[in-house]
Amino acid sequence: MDSAPTLVVGLGNPGPQYAGNRHNVGFLVADELADRMGGKFKSKSGADLLEGRLAGARVALIKPRSFMNLSGGPVAGAVRFFKVPLDRLVVVHDELDLPYGTVRLKLGGGENGHNGLRAISKSLASKDYHRVRFGIGRPPGRMDPADFVLRDFSAVERKELALSVDRCADAVEALVSKGLTAAQNLFHAG
């Protein structure tokens, strides 16, 4: 198992029409991590993949090419292919229950209605994997959360988006290199 990489998954929906959506922040973070790794994604069965080093650790970075609610299959396939133990699986996703731009890390827990996490947990028959949660805030008024996550970031949010994505990528690097507790200590302080 020691030869297995850490598998980092950025969640989102494929296609240009979804690129700026709140639900696609996992893809944005994965793109930032790919830049840091100095590589380009290659299309492999059901996902875009980049293998390399991040924060001194061997990492396989993927963006599933399926829609969010079907991401369990590609993620479970990558876990099997790379023989990754679940404690080396990191999923980066949007989180309604955190204020915009807040980054939180955890191991296991519920899915909070997130269809991507639900699909992954079901495909893995486990919830015991790391999550790096990027806060997108709650929808205004009575807006359906499903509509809210599929809308683009607001103009105000976009002003801070690059900084927030960068901070979330930093959190992934800290998790990969220092472990969960140290990463939480760094990113949960504020």
Backbone as a ProteinNet text record, in pm:
[ID]
protein_1_A
[PRIMARY]
MDSAPTLVVGLGNPGPQYAGNRHNVGFLVADELADRMGGKFKSKSGADLLEGRLAGARVALIKPRSFMNLSGGPVAGAVRFFKVPLDRLVVVHDELDLPYGTVRLKLGGGENGHNGLRAISKSLASKDYHRVRFGIGRPPGRMDPADFVLRDFSAVERKELALSVDRCADAVEALVSKGLTAAQNLFHAG
[TERTIARY]
80.9	0	85.9	209.6	293.3	325.1	317	345.7	226.7	111.3	-7.3	7	-37.9	-34.5	-150.2	-148.4	-267.5	-353.1	-480	-572.3	-650.2	-631.8	-702.3	-804.7	-930.2	-1041.3	-1103.6	-1110.3	-1185.4	-1320.2	-1427.5	-1561.7	-1616.6	-1692	-1757.4	-1839.7	-1892.7	-1966.9	-1889.1	-1884.1	-1808.8	-1882.8	-1807	-1866.7	-1854.7	-1837.6	-1815.9	-1934	-2055.9	-2172.2	-2173.1	-2093.1	-2087.6	-1959.6	-1868.1	-1733.1	-1731.4	-1819.5	-1818.8	-1914.5	-1979.2	-2077.5	-2012.2	-2088.5	-2041.3	-2010.9	-2090.5	-2074.1	-1941.2	-1875.5	-1753.5	-1626.6	-1637.8	-1519.2	-1413.7	-1455.2	-1358.4	-1270.6	-1330.2	-1252.3	-1154	-1197.4	-1109.9	-988.4	-1011.7	-901.5	-810	-868.3	-787.1	-700.4	-755.9	-676.9	-559.7	-584.4	-476.4	-368.6	-410.2	-314.1	-234.1	-299.6	-229.5	-121.5	-154.4	-53.9	64.8	36.7	143.5	228.7	164.3	236.9	313.8	284.8	355.4	317.7	193	151.7	18.4	-21.4	-149.9	-231.1	-361.7	-450.9	-453.9	-464.1	-485.4	-616.5	-691.4	-818.1	-793.4	-840.7	-833.8	-975	-1004.9	-1138.3	-1223	-1305.1	-1402.9	-1353.6	-1226.5	-1175	-1056.6	-1032.4	-908.9	-809.6	-688	-590.5	-456.5	-394.1	-256.2	-184.7	-76.1	7	133.5	177.4	299.4	324	395.9	429.3	366.7	314.8	255.4	301	362.4	412.1	501.7	580.3	674	614.3	483.5	416.4	370.7	366.3	314.3	162.8	109.8	-33	-87.9	-208.5	-288	-404.7	-413.5	-515.2	-617	-745.6	-846.7	-964	-1023.6	-1150.6	-1241.5	-1342.6	-1433.1	-1499.6	-1513.6	-1579	-1728	-1777.5	-1920.7	-1984.8	-2116.6	-2184.7	-2169	-2183.7	-2158.9	-2224.3	-2352.1	-2423.9	-2383.6	-2294.3	-2243.4	-2092.3	-2036.1	-1890.7	-1839.7	-1927	-1884.1	-1811.6	-1860.6	-1798	-1654.4	-1627.9	-1489.5	-1397.7	-1449.9	-1365.9	-1334.2	-1434.6	-1411	-1317	-1330.6	-1240.9	-1096.6	-1075.5	-939.6	-884.1	-968.7	-925.5	-876.1	-951.4	-912	-785.8	-781.2	-668	-537	-538.2	-416	-395.4	-492.2	-485.7	-468.2	-552.2	-544.9	-628	-566.9	-647.2	-731.5	-849.6	-940.9	-884.4	-789	-730.3	-634.3	-614.6	-535.3	-621.9	-752.4	-845.2	-887.2	-871.5	-908	-1005.9	-1125.3	-1226.5	-1246.3	-1230.9	-1248.4	-1384.2	-1467.8	-1604.5	-1659	-1768.2	-1840.3	-1922.9	-1944.3	-2018.3	-2113.4	-2243.6	-2347.2	-2345.8	-2309.1	-2320.8	-2201.2	-2114.2	-2001	-2009.8	-1974.2	-1972.8	-1878.5	-1909.8	-1830.1	-1681.5	-1599.9	-1454.8	-1394.2	-1477.8	-1427.4	-1377.6	-1264.6	-1209.8	-1207.9	-1262.6	-1262.9	-1225.2	-1153.2	-1110.3	-1168.3	-1203.1	-1250.7	-1230.3	-1243.1	-1238	-1374.2	-1435.9	-1564.2	-1676.8	-1787.7	-1905.4	-2010.2	-2113.9	-2226.4	-2198.3	-2295.7	-2280.8	-2351.4	-2433	-2505.7	-2583.1	-2641.2	-2720.4	-2639.1	-2506.8	-2420	-2422.5	-2477.7	-2495.4	-2363.7	-2260.1	-2129.6	-2073.3	-2079.5	-2032	-2116.5	-2246.8	-2336	-2299.7	-2272.9	-2235.6	-2102.4	-2006.6	-1876.6	-1890	-1958.8	-1977.3	-2046.3	-2147.3	-2219.9	-2128.5	-2051.3	-1962.9	-1850.1	-1803.9	-1695.9	-1748.7	-1879.7	-1942.4	-1875.9	-1837.5	-1773.1	-1779.4	-1782.4	-1774.3	-1640.1	-1551.1	-1424.5	-1313.7	-1333.3	-1231.6	-1226.6	-1115.3	-1096.1	-1177.8	-1227	-1297.7	-1232.7	-1210.1	-1169.8	-1288.6	-1353.8	-1480.6	-1458.2	-1507.9	-1496.8	-1635.3	-1646.1	-1774.9	-1826.1	-1952	-2017.5	-2136	-2164.9	-2274.9	-2410.4	-2512.5	-2649.9	-2714.7	-2813.2	-2883.4	-2965	-2981.5	-3061.4	-3210.6	-3280.1	-3424.8	-3469.5	-3563.1	-3620.5	-3568	-3454.9	-3398.4	-3364.6	-3398.2	-3367.2	-3214.8	-3158.9	-3013.9	-2961.9	-3041.7	-2998.7	-2980.6	-3064.7	-3048.7	-2928.3	-2911.3	-2801.9	-2665.4	-2643.5	-2510.6	-2479.1	-2583.8	-2562.4	-2560.2	-2553.4	-2537.1	-2390.3	-2351.1	-2214.6	-2194.2	-2069.6	-2035.6	-2077.2	-2120	-2160.5	-2036.7	-2059.3	-1948.6	-1865.1	-1929.8	-1858.1	-1774.5	-1833.6	-1761	-1641.8	-1661.1	-1552.5	-1430.5	-1450.4	-1337.2	-1243.6	-1298	-1218.7	-1191.5	-1248.2	-1244.7	-1102.4	-1017.1	-881.1	-806.8	-822.2	-757.6	-813.5	-945.8	-1009.4	-971.2	-965	-922.8	-778.5	-693.5	-554.1	-542.6	-621.5	-620.1	-667	-767.8	-817.4	-710	-640.1	-529.8	-419.3	-392.3	-295.5	-338.7	-468.7	-521.2	-501.9	-523.2	-500.6	-353	-265.1	-121.6	-85.1	-139.3	-111.3	-162.5	-279.6	-335.9	-246.1	-201.8	-117.3	18.9	75.8	212.2	221.1	122.6	131.9	28.1	-74.4	-179.6	-297.8	-406.4	-532.7	-524.6	-474	-474.3	-393.2	-275.1	-191.4	-259.4	-320.7	-390.5	-510.5	-585.1	-697.8	-648.9	-540.4	-485.3	-449.1	-399.9	-363.6	-484.2	-585.6	-694.6	-825.3	-835	-957.6	-943.9	-829.7	-804.7	-894.7	-928.7	-1002.1	-1149.3
-119.4	0	126.7	119.5	238.2	294.2	212	261.3	335.7	329.8	396.2	547.9	621.7	767.8	816.4	942	1006.6	1042.8	1009.1	1040	1165.1	1271.6	1397.6	1414.6	1431.3	1441.2	1580.2	1651.6	1777.2	1749.9	1785.6	1758.7	1877.6	1845	1945.1	1876.5	1954.8	1903.5	1935.8	1841	1865.9	1962.6	2031.8	2118.2	2265.9	2346.5	2490.1	2562.2	2510.2	2577.2	2571.3	2481.6	2468.2	2526.8	2570.2	2606.6	2708.7	2807	2910.9	2887.7	2770.3	2739.8	2718.5	2748.7	2723.9	2574.9	2489.3	2344.3	2296.1	2380.2	2340.3	2384.8	2430.4	2482.5	2372.8	2247.7	2137.7	2129	2151.2	2154.3	2270.6	2386.8	2504.2	2478.2	2415.4	2382.6	2278.3	2178.3	2076.7	2141	2238.8	2307.7	2383.6	2447	2517.4	2418.2	2303.9	2201.7	2148.3	2130.7	2084.9	2185.3	2314.7	2417.7	2405.1	2383.8	2370.2	2246.1	2141.8	2018.1	2029.5	2133.5	2156.3	2059.5	2011.9	1914.4	1948.2	1865.8	1881.2	1753.2	1770.1	1654.7	1577.5	1444.5	1356	1281.5	1258.6	1187	1037.9	981.4	837.2	792.4	668	612.1	684.8	777	841.7	961.2	998.6	1111.7	1175.3	1300.4	1366.4	1342.7	1300.9	1254.3	1323.5	1355.7	1404	1333.9	1266.4	1203.4	1284.8	1299.6	1374.3	1390.2	1497.5	1523	1655.2	1654.6	1773.2	1777.6	1886.8	1902.4	1784.4	1734.1	1626.3	1487.3	1476.2	1345.4	1305	1174.6	1122.4	1137.6	1200.8	1231.2	1192.9	1138.5	1123.8	1220	1316.8	1420.9	1392.1	1386.9	1358.7	1455.6	1475	1544.3	1446.6	1390.4	1299.5	1370.3	1300.4	1357.7	1328.4	1265.4	1240.4	1359.6	1365	1468.6	1438.7	1543.4	1537.3	1415.5	1394	1285.9	1147.1	1138.7	1009.6	995.7	1080.6	1080.3	961.9	888.4	772.8	667.7	638.6	536.8	569.5	688.2	723	728.1	777.6	785.7	645.4	559.6	422.3	349.1	374.3	313.4	356.5	485.4	535	479.2	466.8	407.9	265	188.6	49.2	44.8	127	125.4	157.7	260.4	302.4	230.2	144.1	69.9	165.5	268.8	374	335.3	329.8	311.5	438	422.2	535.4	651.4	624	735.5	818.6	777.8	857.7	913.8	915.2	975.1	1111.2	1214.8	1351.8	1402	1442.4	1494	1642.7	1725.2	1870	1905.4	1973.4	2001.1	2129.8	2177	2293.6	2254.5	2351.3	2325.2	2441.4	2413.4	2514.4	2564.1	2478.8	2511.6	2588.4	2636.2	2719.4	2854.1	2962.3	3092.4	3091.4	3177.4	3182.9	3199.2	3114.6	3123	3052	3005.3	2932.5	2795.6	2752.3	2620.2	2537.5	2417.6	2326.3	2187.1	2113.8	1978.2	1882.6	1763.7	1662.1	1523.9	1425.3	1284.9	1225.7	1166.9	1100.9	1198.6	1143.7	1225.1	1210.8	1290.2	1284.5	1360.4	1354.7	1420.2	1555.4	1588.1	1716	1743.4	1639.9	1656.3	1675.3	1660.5	1679.4	1551.6	1562	1442.7	1380.2	1460	1404.3	1318.8	1370.8	1292.4	1167.8	1181.9	1067	956.6	994.5	896.5	829.3	907.3	850.8	755	797.7	711.7	581.5	590.9	470.4	377.5	432.7	349.9	286.5	356.7	304.3	219.9	225.3	160.7	208.2	337.7	395.9	547.9	610.7	757.1	800.7	704.5	730.2	775.7	892.6	955	1103.2	1167.1	1308.7	1396.8	1505.9	1606	1742	1816.6	1956.1	2034.9	2105.9	2171.6	2320.3	2368.7	2508.9	2571.2	2664.6	2727	2811.9	2788.4	2871.2	2947.8	2925.8	2996	2938.6	2992.8	2948.1	3031	2973.8	3051.5	3164.6	3272.9	3383.3	3349.4	3406.3	3391.7	3247	3219.1	3083.9	3007.3	3051.3	2983.9	2839.3	2751.5	2609	2592.1	2521	2498.9	2435.7	2348.4	2285.3	2389.3	2491.6	2600	2687	2712.8	2799.2	2743	2614	2556.2	2552.8	2553.3	2550.4	2689.9	2791.5	2928.2	2967.8	3059.5	3110.4	3191.1	3200.4	3286.4	3429.6	3504	3643.5	3728.4	3849.9	3941.2	3967.4	3985.7	4010.5	3888	3768.2	3645.1	3624.5	3657.3	3637.4	3723.3	3837.3	3923.2	3851.9	3765.1	3692.7	3547.4	3503	3360.7	3307.4	3376.1	3325.5	3308.2	3404.3	3394.8	3278.1	3260	3151.7	3014.9	3003.5	2877.6	2847.8	2950.1	2934.3	2884.1	2941.8	2901.7	2756.2	2718.4	2580.2	2483.6	2522.6	2439.6	2427.9	2537.5	2532	2430	2426.2	2332	2187.6	2161.8	2027.3	1990.9	2082.8	2056.7	2027.7	2103.9	2081.9	1945.3	1907.5	1776.9	1664.7	1677.8	1575.4	1566.2	1680.2	1679.5	1669.2	1723.4	1731	1647.4	1600.8	1523.4	1610.6	1545.7	1613.7	1711.2	1668	1754.6	1881.3	1868.8	1985.9	2079.2	2021	2103.3	2174.7	2103.9	2168.1	2283.2	2263.4	2369.1	2493.4	2472.4	2585.7	2656.5	2581.7	2640	2659.3	2611.1	2629.9	2743.7	2809.2	2912.6	3034.7	3070.1	3193.5	3184.6
0	0	0	50.8	57.3	-79.5	-183.4	-317.6	-377.1	-312.3	-364.3	-349	-450.4	-438.3	-351.6	-318.3	-265.2	-385.6	-380.7	-489.5	-451.3	-527.5	-503.5	-614.8	-576.5	-670	-659	-769.1	-774.2	-837.1	-766.7	-818.7	-897.1	-1002.4	-1085.5	-1191.9	-1282.7	-1396.9	-1523.9	-1619.3	-1742.4	-1835	-1916	-2017.8	-1985.5	-2091.2	-2072.1	-2007	-2025.3	-1967.6	-1814.8	-1755.8	-1609.7	-1549.7	-1633.8	-1588.5	-1475	-1476.8	-1375.3	-1259.9	-1257.4	-1152.6	-1017	-912.1	-775.5	-755.4	-818.3	-804.5	-863.7	-943.5	-1011.9	-942.9	-820.5	-753.4	-733.4	-721.6	-711.6	-835.6	-953.8	-1078.3	-1076.4	-1027.9	-1023.7	-934.9	-820.3	-729.1	-794.4	-860.7	-929	-1037.7	-1109.5	-1212.3	-1149.7	-1035.3	-964.6	-919.5	-867.6	-824	-943.1	-1057.1	-1177.9	-1217.5	-1209.2	-1238.7	-1144	-1015.9	-916.7	-941.9	-995.4	-1025.3	-1156.5	-1233.7	-1359.3	-1468.7	-1468	-1568.6	-1630.6	-1724	-1793.5	-1775.2	-1762.6	-1751.2	-1881.9	-1868.7	-1982.3	-1958.2	-2064.6	-2050.8	-2038.1	-1930.1	-1905.8	-1869.9	-1885	-1865.6	-1760.2	-1807.1	-1720.5	-1641.7	-1655.5	-1578.2	-1649.5	-1617.2	-1657.9	-1545.1	-1579	-1481.1	-1500.6	-1387.7	-1386.9	-1272.7	-1305.3	-1202.3	-1186.1	-1062.3	-1037	-888.3	-854.3	-714.2	-671.9	-550.5	-490.6	-346	-307	-169.4	-130.5	-226.3	-199.7	-199.8	-221.7	-217.7	-358	-380.1	-506.5	-506.3	-611.4	-618.7	-755.6	-755.4	-876.6	-860.2	-949	-943.8	-1052.7	-1015.8	-1117.9	-1110.6	-1228.7	-1242.8	-1318.1	-1249.7	-1320.6	-1438.2	-1550.6	-1668.2	-1671	-1566	-1554.1	-1484.4	-1488.4	-1411.9	-1263.7	-1184	-1040	-974.2	-1003.2	-934.5	-982.6	-1080.8	-1129.6	-1105.7	-1022.5	-1004.8	-923.2	-859.4	-780.1	-861.9	-981.2	-1066	-1102.4	-1159.4	-1192.1	-1069.7	-956.7	-837	-785.6	-776.3	-730.1	-826	-956.9	-1054.4	-1032.6	-1003.7	-978.6	-847.9	-746.4	-618.5	-641.8	-719.7	-749.2	-835.5	-939.2	-1031.8	-960.1	-877.8	-808	-674.6	-637.9	-510.8	-391.6	-392.7	-291.8	-169.7	-51.4	69.5	91.3	148.8	159.6	241.1	329.7	405.1	319.3	193.3	98.8	-13.9	7.2	-88.7	-34.5	-117.6	-81.9	-188.3	-145.2	-237	-208.1	-310.8	-299.4	-359.4	-279.6	-325	-266.1	-325.7	-276.6	-153.8	-65.2	58.9	87.4	81.1	107.7	251.8	344.5	486.3	542.3	454.3	497.1	425.3	494.1	427.2	307.6	209.5	87.5	118.3	53.6	63.8	183.7	276.6	393.4	348.5	402.4	370.9	498.7	492.2	606.4	557.3	643.2	610.9	713.3	668	761.3	701.6	788.2	747.5	776.1	673.7	691.2	717.5	765.7	794.8	687.7	702.6	609.4	480.6	391.9	261.6	255.1	356.5	359.5	230.2	172	50.6	-76.6	-68.7	-185.5	-269.4	-390.1	-473.7	-518.7	-537.1	-573.2	-461.7	-337.8	-223.4	-203.4	-219.6	-203.8	-304	-428.8	-532.1	-498.8	-447.7	-412.6	-295.2	-190.6	-72.3	-109.6	-196.9	-238.7	-318.5	-412	-494.9	-414.6	-311	-227.2	-111.1	-87.4	29	158.3	158.8	275.7	266.7	382.9	391.1	449.7	470.1	540.4	446.3	386.6	302.9	340.1	304.9	338.2	246	303.3	224.3	251	145.4	156.3	103	194.2	163.6	139.3	27.4	-11	6.5	98.9	127.4	13.1	-24.3	-126.6	-67	62.2	126	89.9	153.8	131.1	20.7	-48.8	-151.8	-88.4	-162.9	-109.8	-108.1	-10.3	-4.1	-5.8	-92.9	-103.1	-223.7	-278.5	-395.9	-362.6	-454.3	-440.1	-441.2	-341.1	-340.1	-469.7	-532.5	-657.7	-767.9	-770.3	-867.9	-833.2	-704.2	-657.9	-695.2	-672.7	-699.9	-848.7	-932.6	-1077.3	-1138.7	-1056	-1105.3	-1093.8	-1180.3	-1175.1	-1046.9	-1005.1	-893.1	-926.9	-826.4	-847.5	-878.6	-927.3	-957.6	-832.6	-719.6	-593.4	-555.5	-567.3	-535.3	-628.8	-756.4	-854.4	-822.1	-758	-720.4	-623.7	-539.6	-439.4	-478.9	-591	-625.6	-641.5	-714.3	-737.3	-604.8	-514.5	-383	-302.7	-308.8	-233.2	-288.7	-420.2	-483.9	-445.4	-446.4	-408.8	-263.5	-174.7	-33.2	-17.6	-94.7	-89.1	-141.2	-247.6	-298.3	-194	-121.3	-11.6	93.4	122.6	221.6	176	47.1	-7	8.6	-26	-11.6	133	226.1	368.7	413.4	367.3	402.4	349.7	225.1	162.7	232.3	269	322.2	474.2	546.7	692.8	766.9	695.3	760.3	801.6	840.7	866.9	983.9	1097.3	1214.6	1191.5	1135.1	1108.1	1007.3	904.3	804.1	866.3	951.4	1020.1	1106.7	1178.4	1263.9	1182.5	1061.3	975.2	915.6	876.2	797.2	873	993.9	1071.5	1171.5	1174.8	1275.8	1259.4	1134.1	1110.6	1116.8
[MASK]
++++++++++++++++++++++++++++++++++++++++++++++++++++++++++++++++++++++++++++++++++++++++++++++++++++++++++++++++++++++++++++++++++++++++++++++++++++++++++++++++++++++++++++++++++++++++++++++

